[in-house]
Amino acid sequence: MQTQAVSKLTSKCQATVPEPIRKVLGLEPGDSVAFVVVSAKKGEVLVRKATRIDIEFARAIEGTLATEWLSKHDDRAYRDL
């Protein structure tokens, strides 16, 4: 069975994970969630309860992301991906 819900972004671009989705994913306060872009063109994103590997991977690349892909040239070159 498919579960669907809608949430609105706040002024800080934060969203509440709706209760039906929290129940399906087994999310509790303090849990982390992982976002995977399935199709940028279609605006499809997979949301799931983050695993330990997700969290460790995010920490490992955290420092490298701030210096890459920040130029206007990169934005133009990769905006359609």
VOVEXLUM-548053 format. One record per residue: residue in three letters; x, y, z of N, C-alpha, C in turn. Coordinates in steps of 0.05 Angstrom, whole numbers, padded with zeros to 5 digits, always signed. Example, Ala and Ser with C-alpha at 12.3 -4.5 7.8 and 13.67 -1.06 7.14 Angstrom:
ALA+00264-00114+00156+00246-00090+00156+00264-00066+00156 SER+00257-00045+00142+00273-00021+00143+00258+00001+00157 
This chain:
MET+00017-00024+00000+00000+00000+00000+00018+00025+00000 GLN+00010+00045-00015+00025+00069-00018+00015+00089+00003 THR+00034+00102+00017+00028+00123+00036+00038+00149+00025 GLN+00020+00169+00025+00027+00195+00014+00019+00217+00033 ALA+00035+00238+00036+00028+00260+00053+00042+00285+00042 VAL+00033+00308+00052+00044+00334+00043+00053+00349+00068 SER+00075+00364+00065+00085+00381+00086+00094+00407+00074 LYS+00092+00429+00089+00099+00455+00079+00126+00464+00091 LEU+00143+00477+00074+00168+00487+00084+00164+00512+00100 THR+00179+00515+00122+00178+00539+00138+00196+00560+00125 SER+00198+00583+00137+00215+00605+00126+00245+00596+00127 LYS+00251+00576+00144+00279+00566+00146+00282+00541+00128 CYS+00263+00536+00111+00264+00513+00093+00263+00486+00108 GLN+00250+00486+00131+00247+00461+00146+00219+00451+00142 ALA+00216+00424+00143+00190+00412+00139+00186+00391+00161 THR+00162+00388+00170+00155+00366+00188+00149+00341+00172 VAL+00160+00319+00182+00153+00293+00169+00125+00286+00180 PRO+00106+00284+00162+00078+00278+00171+00077+00251+00186 GLU+00058+00250+00205+00055+00226+00222+00053+00200+00207 PRO+00037+00198+00185+00035+00172+00171+00062+00163+00160 ILE+00078+00182+00151+00105+00176+00140+00123+00168+00163 ARG+00122+00182+00185+00139+00175+00209+00133+00146+00218 LYS+00107+00139+00218+00100+00112+00227+00110+00091+00207 VAL+00107+00096+00181+00116+00076+00161+00146+00072+00163 LEU+00161+00094+00167+00190+00093+00168+00201+00086+00196 GLY+00184+00086+00216+00193+00080+00243+00210+00102+00255 LEU+00204+00127+00247+00219+00150+00257+00211+00159+00284 GLU+00231+00165+00300+00227+00176+00327+00241+00203+00330 PRO+00233+00220+00349+00248+00245+00352+00278+00240+00356 GLY+00294+00255+00342+00323+00253+00343+00334+00235+00321 ASP+00318+00220+00307+00327+00203+00284+00336+00221+00261 SER+00354+00211+00245+00362+00225+00221+00348+00213+00197 VAL+00343+00229+00177+00331+00219+00152+00351+00224+00129 ALA+00350+00206+00110+00367+00209+00086+00349+00217+00062 PHE+00360+00235+00046+00346+00244+00022+00362+00235-00002 VAL+00349+00222-00021+00363+00213-00046+00347+00224-00069 VAL+00360+00241-00086+00346+00252-00109+00344+00229-00130 VAL+00319+00222-00136+00314+00201-00155+00313+00213-00183 SER+00299+00235-00186+00298+00249-00212+00295+00279-00207 ALA+00316+00294-00212+00314+00323-00209+00294+00335-00228 LYS+00293+00325-00252+00274+00336-00272+00245+00332-00264 LYS+00239+00309-00252+00212+00303-00243+00207+00313-00215 GLY+00228+00322-00201+00224+00331-00173+00219+00308-00154 GLU+00231+00285-00160+00227+00261-00143+00250+00256-00124 VAL+00243+00254-00099+00263+00249-00078+00254+00226-00061 LEU+00272+00208-00055+00267+00186-00036+00275+00195-00008 VAL+00257+00191+00011+00263+00197+00039+00262+00171+00054 ARG+00283+00166+00070+00283+00142+00086+00298+00147+00113 LYS+00293+00130+00131+00308+00131+00157+00337+00127+00151 ALA+00354+00145+00160+00382+00143+00155+00395+00120+00170 THR+00413+00107+00156+00428+00085+00169+00454+00096+00180 ARG+00468+00080+00195+00494+00089+00206+00513+00096+00183 ILE+00512+00080+00162+00530+00085+00138+00523+00112+00126 ASP+00497+00119+00124+00489+00145+00113+00502+00167+00129 ILE+00500+00165+00155+00510+00186+00173+00540+00188+00171 GLU+00554+00165+00172+00583+00165+00170+00593+00176+00143 PHE+00579+00169+00121+00586+00180+00095+00583+00210+00094 ALA+00560+00220+00104+00555+00249+00105+00577+00263+00120 ARG+00585+00252+00143+00606+00265+00159+00633+00264+00144 ALA+00638+00243+00130+00664+00240+00116+00667+00260+00093 ILE+00645+00266+00079+00647+00285+00056+00639+00313+00064 GLU+00631+00318+00088+00621+00344+00096+00641+00366+00090 GLY+00666+00363+00097+00685+00384+00093+00693+00388+00064 THR+00689+00369+00047+00697+00372+00019+00676+00386+00002 LEU+00651+00386+00010+00630+00396-00007+00630+00427-00009 ALA+00639+00440+00012+00638+00469+00012+00656+00482-00008 THR+00677+00469-00017+00696+00481-00036+00692+00473-00064 GLU+00676+00452-00069+00671+00443-00096+00644+00452-00107 TRP+00643+00456-00133+00618+00462-00147+00606+00488-00138 LEU+00622+00507-00131+00611+00533-00122+00613+00555-00143 SER+00626+00550-00165+00629+00572-00184+00604+00575-00202 LYS+00600+00599-00213+00578+00603-00231+00581+00586-00256 HIS+00606+00581-00264+00611+00564-00287+00600+00536-00282 ASP+00606+00525-00258+00596+00498-00251+00566+00498-00250 ASP+00554+00519-00239+00525+00520-00238+00512+00519-00265 ARG+00524+00533-00284+00513+00533-00312+00518+00506-00325 ALA+00542+00495-00321+00549+00470-00334+00532+00446-00325 TYR+00525+00446-00299+00512+00423-00288+00483+00427-00280 ARG+00471+00449-00286+00444+00455-00276+00422+00436-00287 ASP+00428+00423-00310+00408+00405-00321+00410+00376-00313 LEU+00429+00371-00295+00433+00343-00286+00411+00334-00268 
